[in-house]
Amino acid sequence: MHYIFPYANIIAGILVLIVGFGFHWIGQLIALVDRDLAIRIGIWEAEMPPEYQVYENAIATADVAIGWIYGIAAIGLILDTPWGITLAWVPGVVLVYHSLCFWFWTGNQKKAGHNLEFTKTPARIGWTLANLITGMLAIMVAWTGI
């Protein structure tokens, strides 16, 4: 298949495996199953206001419901299979959506005066870019791999 650059499918697959499957699916599964562990390892904010916890829990549930597909798509991308290229649309679109939502969600938290760990600039920019770059690359690989 022809991609935007050599081995783009492998790079996209590795990023989807790390960012999508690892951080989103496994991380959110931990947050749903054992909140105390999630706080200890830094994937859940201990000082999060209760009104934000409802939203964060809903996002964790949605990530766990769909995130298992990221692992399958990542394997398919790495192996350069047609079904992996097709499945790459799912993590691609969802991770771009996550990046935008995270950026505006944390911005609104800052405006409300809640300066949590993930609203601080380096973490906020890093997580937004990790999701955006991974999602855009997965979309481009899916688009050019058709």
N, C-alpha and C positions, 0 to 999 in steps of 0.2 A: 504494500500500500504506500501511497505517497503522503508524507506528512509535511508540516511546515518547516521542519528541520530534522536531520537524522536522529533517530532514537527518541523523538518527541513522545512517542507512545510509552516508552519505558520510563522516561522522566515523569510524565503525567501519572503513570501507574504508581510509581513510588510515592509521589506527592499525595495522590488520592489515598494510598494505603496509610501514610503517616497522618496527614491532616484530617481526612474524611473518616477513615475507618478507625484509626488509632485515637485521635483526640475527640472527634465527635461521637462516634459510636461507643467505643470502650469507655472514654471519659464520662459521657453522659449516662451510660449504664451504671458505672460506679456511683455517680451522683444520685441516681434513683434508688439503688439497692442499699448503699451505705453512706448516708450523708456525712457522718462523722469522718469516715475515711476520705471522702471527697474534700472536706475542709482541711484535713491534715496534709494532704498532698497538693493542696493549692488550686483545685479545680472548682471549688465552690467557696464563695466569699462568706466568711464567718460573720461579718458585720452587716450583711445584706438586710435591708429593711423588709419586714414581712410582706408588704405589698409587692415588692420585686420578686420575692421567693415564689409567689404563685406563677408569675410569668416565666421565671427561670425553670421551674418544675415542668411547665407545659412545653417549653422548648426542649428540655431534656427528654421528655416523653416522645416528642415528634422525632428527635434525632435518633433515638433508640428504635423507633418504629421503622424508619427508612434507612438508617445508616449501615445496616448489614449488607445492603446492596453495594455500598462503596467498596467493601472488601472483594466482592465478586468482580466488580468492574475493574478494580485495580489489578487483579490477577489476569483478567482478560486483556487489559492494556499491556501489561508486561509480556504476556505470551503472544501479543499481536494477533488476537483472534477477532473475527468479525463481530461476534456477540459482545466482546469486550469494548469494541469501538462503539457499538450501539448503546451499551449500558453506560458509557462514559458521559452521555448526556445528563443522566440523573445526578451524579455528584457534581458535574460541571455547573448545571443550573442552580442546584441547591446551595453550593458553596459560594457562588456569586451572590445569591440572595442573602446568605448568612453574613457575608462581608458587609453588605449595605445595611442590613438590619442591625448588626453589631455596632457599626460606626454611629448610626443615628440613635440607637438605644443608649449607648454609653454617653453620647453627647447630651441626651436629655437627662441622664442621671447627674452629669456634671452641672447642668443648668439648675437642677433641683437642689444642688448642694451636697449630693452624696458622692464623695470622692473615694470610691472603692478602688481596690487594686487594679482592676481591669479598665477603670476610667482614666488611669494615668497614661500620659502620652506614649511612652515607649511600648507598653503592653498593648495599648489600644491600636496603635499604628501597626505593630507587628502582627497581631492576630487578624486585623482587617486585611493586611497585605497577604498573609499566608493563605487565607480563604480566597481572596480575590485572584491571586496568581494561580493557585491550584485549580480553581473553577474555570478561569479563562483558558488555561492550557488544556484542560479536559475538553472543553467545548471546541477549541480549535482543532484538537486531535480528532474528535468525533466528526467535526465538519469536514476536515480534509481527508479523513480516512474512509469516507463513504464510497 
